[in-house]
Amino acid sequence: MKHFIKIMSDSINEITILFIIKDGHKIIIDHYPQLNKLGKWIPSNDTTILRLRTRLGKLTIIKEFSKITGLNKNRFKAEEISSIDVW
C-alpha cells in the first residue's frame, strides 16, 4: 500500500507534455541524450509526436527542448496533457 501511495504522490507532482514536431522534422530522443535531463520520455515509434513526463514547468521545458534540439518554437507545438491520455 505504501508503494502505491508513493507512486500516486509522485505522479501528482508530474505533468505530461505532448510535443508535436512540425514541417516534416523528426526527433529521435536517443540522438539527443541531453533531453533526458528534462524528464522521462514515454517510448513511441513516432518521431513526430513525443511525450514527456516531468516535474519541470512547461515554459522551462519548451525553452530547453528548443535549445537542445535546435528547433525554434514555431517548428513544434508543446501542450500539457492529462496522464490518462498518455496510456
C-alpha positions in Angstrom: 0.0 0.0 0.0 2.9 2.4 0.8 4.3 1.8 -2.6 1.0 2.6 -4.3 0.7 5.9 -2.3 4.3 6.8 -3.3 3.6 6.2 -7.0 0.4 8.3 -6.7 2.2 11.1 -4.9 5.0 11.2 -7.5 2.5 11.4 -10.4 0.6 14.3 -8.8 3.8 16.3 -8.9 4.4 15.5 -12.6 3.0 16.8 -15.8 2.9 15.2 -19.2 3.9 17.3 -22.2 3.0 16.3 -25.7 5.4 17.6 -28.4 4.1 17.7 -32.0 7.0 18.3 -34.4 6.0 20.3 -37.5 7.2 20.7 -41.1 8.4 17.1 -41.5 11.1 17.3 -38.9 11.7 14.3 -36.8 13.3 14.0 -33.3 14.9 10.7 -32.2 15.4 11.0 -28.5 18.4 8.7 -28.5 20.2 11.3 -30.7 19.8 14.0 -28.1 21.0 12.5 -24.7 20.6 15.9 -23.1 16.8 15.6 -23.5 16.8 13.0 -20.7 17.5 15.7 -18.1 14.1 17.1 -18.9 12.3 14.1 -17.5 11.1 10.6 -18.6 10.3 10.2 -22.3 7.5 7.8 -22.9 8.6 5.3 -25.6 7.0 5.7 -29.0 7.8 4.7 -32.6 6.5 8.0 -33.9 9.4 10.6 -34.1 7.0 13.5 -34.8 4.8 13.1 -31.7 6.8 12.8 -28.4 5.5 12.5 -24.8 7.5 13.6 -21.7 6.7 13.1 -18.0 8.4 15.8 -16.0 8.4 17.9 -12.8 9.7 20.9 -14.6 7.4 23.8 -15.7 6.1 23.9 -19.3 7.9 27.1 -20.2 11.2 25.7 -18.9 10.6 22.5 -20.9 9.9 24.4 -24.1 13.0 26.6 -23.8 15.3 23.7 -23.0 13.8 21.5 -25.7 14.4 24.2 -28.3 17.9 24.8 -27.1 18.9 21.1 -27.1 17.3 20.2 -30.4 18.0 23.4 -32.3 14.3 23.7 -33.3 12.9 27.1 -32.8 9.5 27.4 -31.1 7.5 27.7 -34.4 8.8 24.2 -35.5 7.0 22.4 -32.7 3.9 22.6 -30.5 4.1 21.6 -26.8 0.9 21.0 -24.9 0.3 19.7 -21.4 -2.0 16.7 -21.5 -3.7 14.5 -18.9 -1.8 11.4 -17.9 -4.8 9.4 -18.8 -4.4 10.5 -22.4 -0.9 9.1 -22.5 -1.8 5.5 -21.8 
